[in-house]
């Protein structure tokens, strides 16, 4: 098994960035928010990079397949919870976003027991992109270089929330279709 690979180390690095993100998001001051947005942005970039490198170099591993999505969910959920603490997003919306992640993870795990693979969808990827952009803006949360990060972050968060609910619905509908096709 290929554990000692650059893609796996990038994923592990993303997990290890969580305490730094939690520390930085504990403070509402502008500098901490910008620093948190930078750390979160680097984590998001490594998420793209580790998958690309693993496929390109033939270093896809079971460890990476397991840890990569867990790392993503842990970081996004944790930062969203911190944004609730900072009163930048409503807790009920974050609770539904996190519940969707658990539900889809559970659905995928159950589907595997029935030899069904539920592939990633364009709506799921759109959801992820909107979430990442919203979180970055909401971490900064101030007008910076004349750019209204707080306002844009809120609009992106609403779009991410809608995409989260829609993509969750689509995953369940796709699963139902795959079950019908397999019978």
C-alpha positions in Angstrom: 0.0 0.0 0.0 1.3 3.4 -0.9 1.0 5.5 2.2 4.2 7.6 2.0 3.2 9.7 -1.1 2.9 13.4 -1.7 -0.9 13.2 -2.3 -1.3 11.5 1.1 1.0 14.0 2.8 -1.0 16.9 1.3 -4.2 15.3 2.7 -2.6 14.8 6.2 -1.3 18.4 6.0 -4.9 19.6 5.4 -6.1 17.7 8.5 -3.2 19.2 10.5 -4.2 22.7 9.4 -7.4 22.3 11.4 -6.1 23.5 14.8 -4.6 26.5 13.1 -7.9 27.3 11.4 -9.8 26.9 14.7 -7.4 29.1 16.5 -7.5 31.8 13.9 -11.3 31.7 13.7 -11.6 32.1 17.4 -10.9 35.8 17.0 -13.2 38.2 15.1 -10.4 40.7 14.2 -9.7 41.4 10.6 -6.1 40.1 10.6 -7.1 36.8 12.1 -9.9 36.5 9.5 -7.6 37.2 6.6 -5.0 34.7 8.0 -7.8 32.1 8.4 -8.9 32.7 4.8 -5.4 32.2 3.6 -4.9 28.9 5.5 -8.4 27.7 4.4 -7.5 28.7 0.8 -4.3 26.7 0.9 -6.2 23.7 2.3 -8.7 24.0 -0.6 -5.9 24.1 -3.1 -4.2 21.1 -1.6 -7.5 19.3 -1.9 -7.5 19.8 -5.6 -3.8 19.1 -5.9 -3.6 15.9 -4.0 -6.3 14.2 -6.1 -4.7 15.5 -9.3 -1.2 14.3 -8.3 -2.5 10.9 -7.1 -4.2 10.2 -10.4 -1.4 11.7 -12.6 1.4 9.8 -10.8 -0.4 6.6 -10.2 -0.3 7.1 -6.4 -4.0 6.6 -5.7 -4.2 4.7 -2.4 -7.0 3.3 -0.3 -5.7 5.5 2.5 -6.1 8.6 0.3 -9.5 7.6 -0.9 -10.7 7.2 2.7 -8.9 10.2 4.3 -9.4 12.8 1.5 -13.2 13.2 1.8 -13.0 12.9 5.6 -10.4 15.7 5.7 -12.6 17.9 3.5 -15.7 17.3 5.5 -13.9 17.9 8.9 -12.4 21.2 7.8 -15.5 22.6 6.1 -17.8 21.5 9.0 -15.4 22.9 11.6 -15.0 26.2 9.9 -18.8 26.5 9.3 -19.3 25.9 13.0 -16.8 28.6 13.9 -18.6 31.0 11.5 -21.8 30.3 13.5 -19.9 31.2 16.7 -18.8 34.4 15.0 -22.5 35.1 14.1 -21.7 35.2 10.4 -24.0 32.4 9.4 -27.2 30.9 11.0 -26.7 27.7 12.9 -29.7 25.9 11.5 -28.3 26.3 7.9 -25.0 24.9 9.0 -26.7 22.0 10.8 -28.5 21.1 7.6 -25.3 21.4 5.5 -23.5 19.0 8.0 -26.5 16.7 8.1 -26.5 16.5 4.3 -22.8 15.5 4.4 -23.5 12.7 6.9 -26.5 11.5 4.9 -24.6 11.3 1.6 -21.6 9.6 3.2 -24.0 7.1 4.8 -25.8 6.6 1.5 -22.6 6.0 -0.4 -21.4 3.6 2.3 -24.7 1.7 2.2 -24.7 1.7 -1.6 -21.2 0.0 -1.7 -22.7 -2.9 0.4 -25.1 -3.4 -2.5 -22.3 -3.1 -5.1 -23.5 0.3 -6.3 -21.2 3.2 -6.8 -22.8 6.6 -6.6 -20.5 8.9 -8.6 -19.8 12.5 -7.8 -22.1 14.9 -9.7 -21.8 18.3 -11.2 -24.2 19.6 -8.6 -22.0 18.2 -5.8 -19.0 19.8 -7.3 -20.8 23.1 -7.6 -21.9 22.9 -4.0 -18.3 22.4 -2.9 -17.0 25.3 -5.0 -19.7 27.6 -3.6 -19.0 26.5 -0.1 -15.3 27.1 -0.4 -15.7 30.6 -1.9 -18.4 31.5 0.6 -16.2 30.4 3.5 -13.2 32.3 2.3 -15.2 35.5 2.0 -16.9 35.0 5.3 -13.6 34.4 7.0 -12.3 37.7 5.8 -15.8 39.3 6.4 -14.6 42.9 5.9 -14.3 45.3 3.1 -10.7 44.7 1.9 -9.1 46.4 -1.0 -12.5 47.9 -1.6 -14.0 44.4 -2.1 -17.2 43.6 0.0 -16.2 40.2 1.3 -18.9 40.0 3.9 -21.7 40.7 1.5 -20.3 38.5 -1.2 -19.8 35.8 1.3 -23.4 35.9 2.4 -24.7 35.7 -1.2 -22.3 32.8 -1.9 -23.3 31.1 1.3 -27.0 31.3 0.3 -26.1 29.8 -3.1 -24.0 27.1 -1.4 -26.9 26.3 0.9 -29.3 25.9 -2.0 -26.8 23.8 -3.9 -26.2 21.7 -0.8 -29.9 20.9 -0.5 -30.4 20.3 -4.2 -27.3 18.1 -4.6 -28.4 16.1 -1.6 -31.8 15.5 -3.2 -30.1 14.6 -6.5 -27.8 12.0 -4.8 -30.8 10.3 -3.2 -32.7 10.3 -6.5 -29.7 9.0 -8.4 -29.4 6.2 -5.8 -33.1 5.3 -6.2 -32.6 5.2 -10.0 -29.5 3.0 -9.6 -31.4 0.6 -7.4 -34.2 0.3 -9.9 -31.7 -0.3 -12.7 -29.9 -3.0 -10.7 -33.1 -5.0 -10.0 
